[in-house]
Amino acid sequence: MNIYDFNVQTIGGEEKTLAEYRGQVLLIVNTATQCGLAPQFDGLEKLYQTYKEQGFTVLGFPCNQFREQEPGDNGQVEQACRINFGVTFPLFAKIDVNGNATHPLYRYLKKEAGGLFGSGIKWNFTKFLIDRDGRVVKRFSPTTTPARIVSKIERLIGAPYAAAK
């Protein structure tokens, strides 16, 4: 099993399989536009713009489970991400990342890469780095800035991508 086995809903309501991202390096992030860590959207967008031509994509999953910092509906969330933060990377419908209604993708991610204090997601902007084969490589805490992940992304997009060209 890998992340390509999961279906998700885009922020626009379209069903999509993550198999569409097969062969790419991914950074999966639970986001919230009203969170104090929301300035990380800038760093995530910069990663996406810098590396998208090399087979890298950021996937944003809005979540309202942490102090209700993503209260709007999917349309409002998308508008805030695009207008306020300039996000162009793919966004998906709001999901739960903890509890009984946890999205199956996040059940899998947490099982594959538990956190420092257990497998639960502790806050917005927890990040999961996925290799080109759909395997979870590393989990990053909410306070790990996107800039601090660059070397790990470059390592994953480097040799396999260059060899495939």
FENBELUR-V856380 format. One record per residue. N is the residue number from 1. RES is the residue in three letters. PSI is psi in degrees with one decimal (* if undefined). D_LAST is the distance of its C-alpha to the last C-alpha in whole Angstrom. Layout:
n->(N | N)
res->(RES | RES)
psi->(PSI | PSI)
d_last->(D_LAST | D_LAST)
//
This chain:
n->(1 | 2 | 3 | 4 | 5 | 6 | 7 | 8 | 9 | 10 | 11 | 12 | 13 | 14 | 15 | 16 | 17 | 18 | 19 | 20 | 21 | 22 | 23 | 24 | 25 | 26 | 27 | 28 | 29 | 30 | 31 | 32 | 33 | 34 | 35 | 36 | 37 | 38 | 39 | 40 | 41 | 42 | 43 | 44 | 45 | 46 | 47 | 48 | 49 | 50 | 51 | 52 | 53 | 54 | 55 | 56 | 57 | 58 | 59 | 60 | 61 | 62 | 63 | 64 | 65 | 66 | 67 | 68 | 69 | 70 | 71 | 72 | 73 | 74 | 75 | 76 | 77 | 78 | 79 | 80 | 81 | 82 | 83 | 84 | 85 | 86 | 87 | 88 | 89 | 90 | 91 | 92 | 93 | 94 | 95 | 96 | 97 | 98 | 99 | 100 | 101 | 102 | 103 | 104 | 105 | 106 | 107 | 108 | 109 | 110 | 111 | 112 | 113 | 114 | 115 | 116 | 117 | 118 | 119 | 120 | 121 | 122 | 123 | 124 | 125 | 126 | 127 | 128 | 129 | 130 | 131 | 132 | 133 | 134 | 135 | 136 | 137 | 138 | 139 | 140 | 141 | 142 | 143 | 144 | 145 | 146 | 147 | 148 | 149 | 150 | 151 | 152 | 153 | 154 | 155 | 156 | 157 | 158 | 159 | 160 | 161 | 162 | 163 | 164 | 165)
res->(MET | ASN | ILE | TYR | ASP | PHE | ASN | VAL | GLN | THR | ILE | GLY | GLY | GLU | GLU | LYS | THR | LEU | ALA | GLU | TYR | ARG | GLY | GLN | VAL | LEU | LEU | ILE | VAL | ASN | THR | ALA | THR | GLN | CYS | GLY | LEU | ALA | PRO | GLN | PHE | ASP | GLY | LEU | GLU | LYS | LEU | TYR | GLN | THR | TYR | LYS | GLU | GLN | GLY | PHE | THR | VAL | LEU | GLY | PHE | PRO | CYS | ASN | GLN | PHE | ARG | GLU | GLN | GLU | PRO | GLY | ASP | ASN | GLY | GLN | VAL | GLU | GLN | ALA | CYS | ARG | ILE | ASN | PHE | GLY | VAL | THR | PHE | PRO | LEU | PHE | ALA | LYS | ILE | ASP | VAL | ASN | GLY | ASN | ALA | THR | HIS | PRO | LEU | TYR | ARG | TYR | LEU | LYS | LYS | GLU | ALA | GLY | GLY | LEU | PHE | GLY | SER | GLY | ILE | LYS | TRP | ASN | PHE | THR | LYS | PHE | LEU | ILE | ASP | ARG | ASP | GLY | ARG | VAL | VAL | LYS | ARG | PHE | SER | PRO | THR | THR | THR | PRO | ALA | ARG | ILE | VAL | SER | LYS | ILE | GLU | ARG | LEU | ILE | GLY | ALA | PRO | TYR | ALA | ALA | ALA | LYS)
psi->(141.3 | -175.9 | -17.7 | -10.4 | -1.5 | 143.4 | 145.4 | 168.0 | 129.4 | 165.1 | -20.4 | 0.4 | 4.7 | 134.4 | 138.2 | 146.6 | 141.1 | -7.6 | -20.4 | -16.9 | 11.2 | 134.7 | -4.4 | 153.9 | 132.6 | 148.6 | 110.7 | 127.1 | 133.3 | 126.7 | 164.2 | 122.3 | -21.1 | 14.2 | 150.4 | -19.0 | 3.3 | -26.9 | -15.7 | -19.0 | -39.2 | -46.9 | -38.6 | -42.1 | -39.5 | -43.4 | -47.4 | -49.2 | -37.2 | -39.1 | 0.4 | -33.0 | -10.5 | 12.7 | 36.2 | 139.8 | 141.4 | 135.1 | 117.6 | 127.9 | 95.9 | 143.9 | 137.8 | 20.8 | -10.1 | 99.2 | 31.1 | 50.0 | 9.4 | 65.4 | -19.5 | 170.2 | 175.8 | -38.8 | -42.6 | -39.1 | -46.5 | -44.1 | -45.0 | -41.6 | -43.7 | -46.1 | -49.5 | -28.9 | -4.0 | 27.1 | 129.7 | -11.3 | 160.0 | 134.2 | 148.8 | 167.9 | 150.3 | 139.5 | 168.3 | 138.6 | -8.0 | 163.5 | -173.0 | -30.1 | 18.3 | 132.3 | 140.5 | -35.4 | -44.4 | -27.8 | -45.9 | -49.2 | -44.3 | -35.0 | -40.8 | -31.3 | 86.2 | 159.6 | 177.7 | -37.1 | 37.2 | 177.9 | -16.0 | 151.8 | 126.6 | -25.8 | 173.0 | 153.1 | 26.7 | 136.9 | 141.5 | 123.8 | 128.3 | 134.5 | 178.8 | -14.8 | 7.4 | 15.2 | 142.0 | 121.1 | -44.8 | 150.4 | 137.5 | 142.8 | 162.1 | -33.2 | -7.0 | 116.1 | 153.0 | -36.3 | -30.2 | -4.3 | -9.0 | -49.6 | -36.3 | -38.1 | -47.5 | -37.2 | -41.4 | -33.0 | -16.4 | -94.2 | -49.2 | -37.8 | -45.1 | -38.1 | -30.1 | -18.0 | *)
d_last->(27 | 24 | 24 | 22 | 26 | 27 | 28 | 29 | 31 | 29 | 32 | 33 | 34 | 31 | 30 | 27 | 25 | 23 | 20 | 19 | 17 | 16 | 13 | 13 | 15 | 19 | 22 | 25 | 28 | 31 | 33 | 36 | 37 | 40 | 39 | 40 | 36 | 35 | 34 | 31 | 30 | 29 | 27 | 25 | 24 | 23 | 21 | 20 | 19 | 18 | 15 | 15 | 12 | 10 | 11 | 15 | 18 | 21 | 24 | 27 | 30 | 34 | 37 | 40 | 41 | 42 | 45 | 44 | 42 | 40 | 43 | 42 | 41 | 37 | 38 | 39 | 36 | 34 | 36 | 36 | 33 | 32 | 35 | 36 | 33 | 30 | 28 | 25 | 23 | 24 | 28 | 30 | 33 | 35 | 36 | 38 | 36 | 39 | 42 | 43 | 41 | 38 | 35 | 33 | 30 | 32 | 34 | 31 | 29 | 33 | 33 | 30 | 30 | 34 | 35 | 38 | 41 | 40 | 37 | 38 | 37 | 39 | 38 | 36 | 32 | 32 | 28 | 26 | 22 | 20 | 17 | 14 | 17 | 20 | 22 | 24 | 23 | 26 | 28 | 29 | 33 | 34 | 35 | 31 | 30 | 26 | 26 | 27 | 24 | 21 | 21 | 20 | 18 | 16 | 16 | 15 | 12 | 11 | 10 | 9 | 7 | 5 | 6 | 4 | 0)
//
